[in-house]
Amino acid sequence: MCAEMKSDLKSATKIMTNSRICFAAVLCALAVSLFDASLWAQNPDQATSASRAAAVIASLPHAKRIDQAAISPDGAQVAYVIDKELTVVSATGGSVREISVDGDLALRQVTWSPDSKQIAFLADLPGDIPSAQVWTAVVDGSSPIKHADLKGYVESPRFSPDGTKLALLFIADMPRVAGPLQPMTPLAGVIDEKIYEQRIALLDLSNDHLTQVTPADVYVYEYDWTPDGEGWAAIAAHGSGDSNWWIARLYLVKAHSGEMHEIYKPKLQIAAPHVSPDGKNVAFIEGLMSDEGSTGGDIYMVPIAGGVARVLTPNTKASPYAIAWTASDRITFAETIDGNSGFGSVSTQGGAVQTLWSGEEWAAPEGHAWVSRSYNGNQLITAVVRQSPSAAPELWAGPIGDWKQLTDLNASAKPIWGKMRNVHWTNGTTQVQGWLLLPKDYVPSRLYPLVVYVHGGPSAACTSHWDERSLGPASAMGYFVLCPNPRGSYGQGEAFTQGNVKDFGGGDFHDIMAGIDAVSKWYPIDSKRIGIFGHSYGGYMTMWAETQTQRFAAAVAGAGLSDWLSYYGLNDIDEWMIPFFGASVYDDPTVYAKSDPMHFVKGVKTPTLLLVGDRDGEVPMEQSVEWWHALRTLNVPTKFVVYPNEGHAFVRPADARDYTLRTLEWFDEWFARASAH
């Protein structure tokens, strides 16, 4: 299930309307018009609530987002992408150079040549079907050069070590943007399970000849060049790319033949492969991960020829998510630690992890190349995007912890929400961390509502970041907002992340409820006005929570999972479930049944808003249909909104705004009703 809003959401692809979309449109019309009308009739004060929420939405700041930041190998320059535009700036600050190409093209996925003299990037063509161009640009000011027009989905360009070739991940003729977060292609006609494989392709920059290298029946997720330029270390799996990332293995791929040799079969999920400077080893991250792209676990190393993998960060109380070799025997990494950002270093020879920096903010690499050495080789230079609830994202570069701000893009963006607090509590013997956002204009003598936001995943974490979508708007409405990191989350080490295996809705739910108890003792929270909301795993936990307690005055479930049995047969990514439950729902239905909201639905009394995209492949719309049907049958106040042509992650700004607006309106209405009784 989806982790909380990944930083590299891809553009949506429109697909022609069919019967399933029509069904979604009918449901949407019913939810938006008929049921809304009945609520207005029941509650004339709803107009005031709607006006208040709309005013908050209208007053929200709109910070520019830095999608990628890549530092040159010599540590002298940083290339970054903002609003699909590419810019290069000195790592010490100063004037910038904007890189542009002719046409209405969206630029992305920038990468540096080994000599730091040129960059390569992709340019997406407008239209319903993915198509991209491949460009290079010399950073001395000469015009960019186009090398290829590719029909299909393209990502992850990487220069060869000698700079003469460019490797790419390419899905030829792909009818939509790749990835399970995107709107799925609706089913129609005879279903033959057409599989589009993402392959490593090699582009010769001297003659622009493109060759598909890896086999046609293997999907490659990530890769890294070997220093000799003869191949790659790659994470790959046979079969559908959307569903099989959870069982992917590590391979050595020969660049000339495409021959693949398995290096390592992991016990869990793997990500971020990086070959050592001497070409002898591959480092990667392995752990329990619920989503491709939401990375966390321990750092491992295995010989490139295969052999025994060694864990380099055993028992660390953090979750590394980005790694880089900074010497032949040392790895530098970024991590989530106690809900904060952190950077560390570890020797491949063993020994303790060295903490380089941590802080109560989110300072994170954006992209593949985020660390390099200075001209004289004496310092590590990094490029990071720094942000916090009080400071919008900006690009910084320099030695870790001693960064210099390079951009001033969001100086005018000011938060309209309250202060953030890092809070800790216990559930039995389990230590739990979370973030509490205070209401705007907080006055300790007043009573306030509390809304609990459960992050997606579950392998993810709530962090101290700039949030215009979920926490910020709720605080601006005058609510306390608690974002807990219960067991199953990143930030306290791999054992904690695995803490909800075969126990969804058990320890994790009680961790959340203990957090409500704790903050209710510390702050003036009105026990009559407590709500819960979340998307994906957060949507599941919302549905589950309202079967277990009557404590909530209102609930909002985005892309919620209501019925494990039907979910298993409907979703496009069922391989994710095996590591979390130990078996399929067909082989061990009991382990699923104890965590199944539908088994306990008759206990629900909480007014519930349901929001979902009609082409969601990770948590299909039908899961929300089931919950809506059950609550209506049980006479529980409910509203159901289906967003046509949206997937698991909403990509249309108007839909994302509507999602937030309806969430705020729902809480404001039901909190008002609770106050009146």
PAVEXNU-364520 format. One record per residue (C-alpha): x, y, z; residue in one letter. Coordinates in pm, whole numbers, padded with zeros to 5 digits, always signed. Layout:
<sites>
XYZA/...
</sites>
This chain:
<sites>
+00000+00000+00000M/+00109+00352-00074C/+00346+00538+00153A/+00274+00896+00238E/+00299+01100-00084M/+00616+01008-00255K/+00836+01292-00371S/+00859+01178-00736D/+00491+01140-00843L/+00470+01084-01216K/+00226+01258-01448S/-00115+01096-01494A/-00211+00925-01821T/-00567+00950-01951K/-00734+00629-02069I/-01057+00617-02269M/-01376+00586-02067T/-01522+00237-02030N/-01788+00065-01826S/-01589+00067-01501R/-01529+00441-01526I/-01896+00494-01603C/-01983+00297-01290F/-01744+00516-01094A/-01902+00827-01239A/-02246+00707-01132V/-02120+00643-00779L/-01951+00980-00775C/-02269+01153-00886A/-02468+00977-00617L/-02214+01062-00351A/-02164+01423-00453V/-02519+01526-00539S/-02786+01311-00377L/-02615+01239-00049F/-02472+01590-00018D/-02821+01727-00065A/-02957+01513+00215S/-02684+01633+00452L/-02755+01995+00373W/-03123+01936+00444A/-03037+01775+00779Q/-02788+02044+00878N/-02843+02402+00755P/-02526+02509+00939D/-02322+02304+00689Q/-02293+02614+00470A/-02099+02794+00746T/-01869+02493+00787S/-01810+02474+00414A/-01728+02846+00400S/-01474+02812+00682R/-01299+02517+00522A/-01298+02682+00180A/-01147+02996+00332A/-00866+02789+00486V/-00799+02617+00154I/-00796+02951-00027A/-00544+03096+00222S/-00298+02805+00204L/+00053+02891+00082P/+00167+02721-00236H/+00536+02643-00212A/+00731+02532-00515K/+00858+02176-00493R/+01210+02070-00581I/+01168+01738-00759D/+01532+01646-00799Q/+01876+01775-00704A/+02190+01614-00848A/+02539+01723-00749I/+02823+01698-01001S/+03096+01439-00933P/+03348+01716-00858D/+03113+01871-00603G/+03113+02206-00783A/+02760+02231-00929Q/+02404+02122-00858V/+02136+02058-01119A/+01778+02066-00999Y/+01423+02046-01134V/+01137+02270-01019I/+00795+02276-01184D/+00937+02068-01470K/+01212+02325-01539E/+01585+02249-01514L/+01844+02477-01355T/+02217+02449-01279V/+02382+02647-00998V/+02724+02652-00834S/+02739+02446-00514A/+02866+02758-00338T/+02581+02978-00465G/+02570+03259-00716G/+02425+03292-01063S/+02213+03017-01214V/+02174+02878-01565R/+01836+02763-01685E/+01835+02473-01932I/+01545+02472-02177S/+01441+02298-02498V/+01194+02393-02767D/+00835+02282-02734G/+00587+02223-02453D/+00806+01968-02276L/+00835+01877-01908A/+01197+01820-01802L/+01292+01563-01538R/+01547+01300-01429Q/+01873+01496-01456V/+02211+01318-01427T/+02577+01427-01451W/+02856+01295-01672S/+03160+01154-01488P/+03376+01453-01589D/+03117+01701-01453S/+03103+01883-01787K/+02758+01786-01910Q/+02420+01670-01794I/+02159+01439-01944A/+01788+01471-01884F/+01450+01354-02008L/+01179+01568-02166A/+00822+01440-02162D/+00603+01517-02461L/+00244+01630-02400P/-00031+01380-02472G/-00218+01086-02333D/+00044+00819-02409I/+00391+00843-02250P/+00664+00961-02487S/+00996+01117-02396A/+01302+01269-02553Q/+01658+01219-02430V/+01881+01527-02420W/+02230+01624-02312T/+02365+01972-02240A/+02718+02094-02186V/+02713+02324-01884V/+02945+02579-02047D/+02643+02740-02212G/+02611+02564-02549S/+02269+02453-02671S/+02125+02118-02559P/+02139+01824-02802I/+01851+01583-02856K/+01959+01219-02887H/+01637+01017-02897A/+01258+01020-02927D/+01116+00726-02735L/+00756+00606-02741K/+00685+00462-02399G/+00788+00529-02042Y/+01151+00627-01967V/+01334+00697-01642E/+01669+00680-01457S/+01928+00794-01716P/+02288+00723-01608R/+02613+00803-01793F/+02858+00519-01846S/+03187+00558-01654P/+03364+00678-01972D/+03081+00920-02056G/+03020+00785-02407T/+02691+00608-02342K/+02374+00661-02148L/+02179+00380-01981A/+01804+00418-01933L/+01512+00227-01792L/+01264+00201-02080F/+00921+00042-02128I/+00853+00046-02500A/+00497+00133-02607D/+00372+00158-02248M/+00014+00296-02265P/+00035+00473-01928R/+00289+00611-01684V/+00459+00322-01503A/+00405+00239-01138G/+00125+00108-00915P/+00045+00456-00778L/-00073+00567-01121Q/-00426+00524-01264P/-00448+00166-01381M/-00561+00077-01734T/-00927-00027-01693P/-01018-00382-01782L/-01216-00431-02103A/-01270-00713-02351G/-01076-01037-02337V/-00816-01011-02062I/-00482-01158-02170D/-00265-01002-01897E/-00038-00809-02130K/+00289-00739-01947I/+00510-00441-02028Y/+00862-00495-01898E/+01097-00215-01795Q/+01435-00294-01947R/+01780-00139-01934I/+01843+00029-02268A/+02180+00162-02382L/+02206+00481-02588L/+02536+00541-02773D/+02585+00918-02762L/+02819+00915-03063S/+02555+00787-03306N/+02230+00793-03099D/+02177+00422-03151H/+01953+00267-02882L/+01975-00099-02780T/+01743-00283-02541Q/+01988-00486-02331V/+01814-00682-02056T/+01580-00974-02141P/+01227-00902-02256A/+01071-01105-01974D/+01242-00925-01683V/+01137-00597-01518Y/+01430-00387-01389V/+01349-00148-01104Y/+01687+00007-01018E/+02044-00028-01139Y/+02398+00106-01098D/+02694+00093-01337W/+03001-00112-01254T/+03317+00105-01251P/+03460-00070-01559D/+03149+00011-01765G/+03098-00355-01849E/+02762-00395-01676G/+02529-00309-01393W/+02409-00427-01058A/+02031-00436-01091A/+01723-00512-00887I/+01480-00704-01106A/+01201-00962-01119A/+01021-01171-01378H/+00660-01084-01457G/+00451-00775-01389S/+00647-00477-01267G/+00365-00338-01054D/+00319-00652-00847S/+00660-00819-00833N/+00888-00556-00682W/+00831-00725-00343W/+01003-01043-00467I/+01277-00880-00675A/+01637-01006-00654R/+01980-00857-00709L/+02156-00937-01038Y/+02480-00865-01220L/+02396-00772-01580V/+02645-00785-01868K/+02616-00470-02082A/+02721-00635-02410H/+02497-00941-02394S/+02224-00864-02141G/+02311-01185-01960E/+02193-01175-01598M/+02353-01359-01305H/+02173-01365-00972E/+02388-01219-00694I/+02148-01230-00403Y/+01800-01352-00313K/+01676-01135-00025P/+01458-01243+00263K/+01259-00919+00241L/+01260-00625-00002Q/+01568-00454-00145I/+01638-00110-00290A/+01913+00139-00378A/+02188-00084-00526P/+02531+00083-00541H/+02853-00074-00669V/+03170-00001-00471S/+03441+00219-00632P/+03670-00085-00669D/+03391-00287-00833G/+03413-00571-00583K/+03093-00528-00381N/+02735-00408-00405V/+02568-00222-00119A/+02190-00201-00090F/+01910-00154+00161I/+01703-00452+00272E/+01403-00445+00500G/+01029-00481+00528L/+00900-00227+00276M/+00538-00184+00179S/+00598+00028-00134D/+00855+00068-00407E/+01012+00409-00354G/+00936+00423+00018S/+01271+00286+00130T/+01390+00189+00476G/+01578-00095+00639G/+01936-00198+00707D/+02241-00151+00486I/+02380-00474+00342Y/+02682-00558+00129M/+02738-00860-00095V/+03031-00952-00327P/+02948-00859-00685I/+03019-01215-00792A/+02767-01342-00538G/+02808-01491-00195G/+02706-01418+00160V/+02551-01078+00226A/+02658-00895+00543R/+02445-00647+00732V/+02646-00333+00812L/+02393-00162+01040T/+02263-00434+01274P/+02039-00316+01558N/+02057+00048+01453T/+01764+00249+01593K/+01702+00426+01264A/+01595+00352+00906S/+01852+00428+00633P/+01689+00510+00298Y/+01961+00654+00070A/+02322+00535+00044I/+02645+00628-00136A/+02996+00486-00141W/+03230+00762-00023T/+03540+00537-00016A/+03606+00176-00112S/+03548+00080+00251D/+03292+00337+00368R/+02926+00411+00300I/+02750+00739+00381T/+02374+00733+00416F/+02061+00934+00491A/+01818+00798+00748E/+01491+00851+00929T/+01564+00858+01301I/+01301+00919+01569D/+01091+01102+01311G/+01383+01332+01229N/+01633+01352+00945S/+01977+01211+00995G/+02300+01128+00813F/+02546+00861+00912G/+02849+00668+00799S/+02956+00307+00838V/+03270+00111+00755S/+03239-00201+00543T/+03496-00360+00775Q/+03253-00351+01067G/+03219-00132+01370G/+02969+00117+01503A/+02763+00351+01290V/+02896+00707+01300Q/+02632+00979+01333T/+02719+01276+01113L/+02414+01497+01169W/+02049+01488+01278S/+01787+01755+01327G/+01418+01825+01381E/+01352+01902+01017E/+01345+01708+00693W/+01678+01740+00511A/+01675+01480+00236A/+01854+01385-00084P/+01638+01422-00395E/+01767+01194-00665G/+02037+00939-00734H/+02349+01161-00711A/+02345+01352-00383W/+02700+01325-00251V/+03044+01379-00409S/+03389+01498-00317R/+03523+01851-00343S/+03787+01946-00600Y/+04071+01866-00360N/+03900+01551-00235G/+03915+01661+00126N/+03544+01708+00186Q/+03218+01532+00113L/+02978+01772-00056I/+02607+01693-00049T/+02296+01843-00205A/+01977+01823-00001V/+01631+01976+00011V/+01561+02114+00359R/+01217+02189+00495Q/+01016+02195+00816S/+00661+02288+00920P/+00779+02648+00956S/+01007+02667+00648A/+00912+02573+00292A/+01152+02360+00083P/+01478+02508-00042E/+01792+02361-00200L/+02111+02353+00010W/+02460+02218-00060A/+02786+02170+00126G/+02940+01937+00383P/+02681+01739+00581I/+02533+01965+00848G/+02720+02269+00716D/+02506+02337+00410W/+02464+02669+00230K/+02126+02773+00095Q/+02128+02788-00286L/+01769+02882-00367T/+01522+03136-00238D/+01218+03000-00417L/+00972+03000-00132N/+01066+03307+00071A/+00711+03437+00040S/+00550+03110+00155A/+00452+03148+00518K/+00275+02881+00725P/-00082+02951+00831I/-00073+02663+01078W/+00062+02619+01431G/+00390+02498+01581K/+00509+02136+01554M/+00619+01928+01855R/+00814+01600+01857N/+00626+01387+02112V/+00692+01047+02271H/+00476+00807+02469W/+00464+00442+02569T/+00223+00161+02497N/+00317-00101+02755G/+00689-00151+02700T/+00686-00005+02347T/+00828+00344+02300Q/+00638+00537+02032V/+00718+00867+01861Q/+00501+01106+01667G/+00450+01467+01567W/+00189+01698+01717L/+00092+02009+01525L/-00064+02271+01750L/-00372+02464+01638P/-00320+02795+01468K/-00314+03078+01725D/-00304+02825+02008Y/-00432+02948+02346V/-00371+02700+02635P/-00688+02802+02817S/-00917+02684+02536R/-01041+02335+02447L/-00961+02218+02095Y/-01055+01927+01868P/-00792+01666+01785L/-00758+01484+01453V/-00527+01186+01420V/-00358+01148+01083Y/-00233+00792+01017V/+00039+00783+00752H/+00039+00544+00457G/+00258+00242+00422G/+00272+00104+00687P/+00646+00110+00610S/+00683+00487+00612A/+00702+00765+00869A/+00546+01093+00962C/+00824+01352+00947T/+00877+01719+01028S/+00809+01861+00684H/+00618+02141+00510W/+00262+02009+00466D/+00000+02196+00263E/-00211+01884+00210R/-00299+01712+00538S/-00159+01832+00870L/-00124+02202+00786G/-00483+02262+00672P/-00625+02079+00975A/-00415+02291+01211S/-00528+02604+01025A/-00886+02498+01100M/-00802+02520+01472G/-00739+02150+01542Y/-00458+01970+01715F/-00316+01721+01464V/-00135+01408+01585L/+00069+01213+01330C/+00192+00899+01511P/+00465+00660+01401N/+00331+00334+01547P/+00507-00002+01520R/+00543-00081+01152G/+00684+00268+01084S/+01036+00374+00993Y/+01258+00560+01237G/+01333+00317+01520Q/+01512+00036+01341G/+01413-00272+01147E/+01272-00467+01443A/+01025-00184+01507F/+00931-00170+01138T/+00851-00541+01152Q/+00647-00494+01469G/+00307-00528+01301N/+00380-00842+01097V/+00075-01071+01129K/-00073-00808+01361D/-00234-00535+01152F/-00477-00348+01374G/-00322-00493+01689G/-00016-00332+01842G/-00011-00054+01584D/-00371+00046+01663F/-00302+00043+02039H/+00013+00253+01984D/-00206+00514+01816I/-00471+00508+02087M/-00203+00539+02357A/-00080+00848+02173G/-00428+01002+02192I/-00434+00933+02567D/-00091+01090+02613A/-00149+01414+02423V/-00492+01448+02588S/-00311+01465+02923K/-00059+01721+02802W/-00283+01956+02602Y/-00641+02093+02626P/-00817+01848+02394I/-01194+01813+02381D/-01270+01442+02421S/-01599+01488+02234K/-01423+01618+01925R/-01159+01362+01823I/-01135+01244+01463G/-00918+01010+01258I/-00815+01010+00894F/-00558+00869+00655G/-00497+00733+00306H/-00404+00377+00203S/-00275+00206+00520Y/-00405+00517+00694G/-00742+00453+00529G/-00733+00093+00645Y/-00648+00199+01000M/-00932+00451+00995T/-01180+00179+00898M/-01032-00059+01153W/-01030+00199+01435A/-01400+00275+01400E/-01478-00096+01442T/-01283-00104+01770Q/-01386+00214+01950T/-01663+00473+01969Q/-01412+00740+02067R/-01409+00921+01734F/-01664+01184+01641A/-01576+01161+01271A/-01357+00962+01034A/-01221+01009+00681V/-01086+00704+00497A/-00894+00768+00175G/-00837+00457-00038A/-00925+00243+00262G/-00901-00135+00278L/-01216-00290+00420S/-01212-00661+00335D/-00891-00862+00308W/-01053-01152+00120L/-01198-00945-00162S/-00895-00714-00159Y/-00659-01002-00226Y/-00845-01089-00543G/-00892-00733-00666L/-00563-00549-00615N/-00275-00530-00861D/+00007-00570-00605I/-00082-00877-00397D/+00283-00980-00349E/+00319-00707-00085W/+00091-00899+00152M/+00300-01215+00193I/+00585-01055+00396P/+00332-00886+00625F/+00098-01183+00678F/+00322-01482+00614G/+00094-01645+00357A/-00174-01568+00102S/-00534-01516+00215V/-00618-01850+00053Y/-00354-02039+00251D/-00407-01870+00590D/-00739-01684+00602P/-00731-01674+00983T/-00436-01435+01006V/-00620-01194+00776Y/-00961-01236+00940A/-00845-01110+01278K/-00737-00781+01113S/-01034-00753+00878D/-01257-00446+00931P/-01552-00612+00758M/-01559-00887+01021H/-01631-00620+01284F/-01831-00369+01082V/-02143-00395+01299K/-01954-00210+01572G/-01920+00105+01360V/-02111+00415+01472K/-01869+00687+01355T/-01978+00921+01071P/-01743+00834+00787T/-01634+01006+00466L/-01487+00779+00196L/-01261+00913-00082L/-01101+00708-00359V/-00980+00716-00720G/-01178+00493-00955D/-00861+00352-01118R/-00670+00276-00799D/-00475-00049-00844G/-00312-00056-00498E/-00638-00034-00300V/-00919-00068-00556P/-01230+00147-00542M/-01444-00158-00466E/-01299-00169-00115Q/-01461+00167-00045S/-01780+00053-00219V/-01804-00239+00027E/-01756-00012+00328W/-02003+00247+00199W/-02262-00023+00137H/-02215-00171+00484A/-02236+00164+00665L/-02547+00267+00473R/-02708-00065+00560T/-02623-00006+00927L/-02758+00352+00911N/-02419+00503+00991V/-02385+00857+00847P/-02157+00829+00548T/-02059+01005+00229K/-01875+00846-00064F/-01681+01039-00329V/-01515+00867-00627V/-01264+01062-00836Y/-01272+00957-01203P/-00937+00878-01369N/-00738+00899-01046E/-00513+00625-00915G/-00378+00559-00566H/-00191+00890-00555A/-00397+01182-00677F/-00216+01369-00954V/-00473+01630-01060R/-00447+01946-00844P/-00823+02007-00855A/-00893+01659-00719D/-00630+01692-00447A/-00782+02025-00342R/-01133+01877-00337D/-01007+01583-00130Y/-00864+01820+00133T/-01168+02049+00127L/-01414+01764+00183R/-01199+01626+00465T/-01198+01959+00648L/-01571+02011+00593E/-01648+01665+00725W/-01458+01716+01049F/-01595+02065+01100D/-01953+01950+01055E/-01934+01653+01290W/-01725+01832+01550F/-01995+02101+01555A/-02261+01835+01607R/-02059+01676+01886A/-02030+02013+02062S/-02404+02061+02040A/-02472+01743+02239H/
</sites>
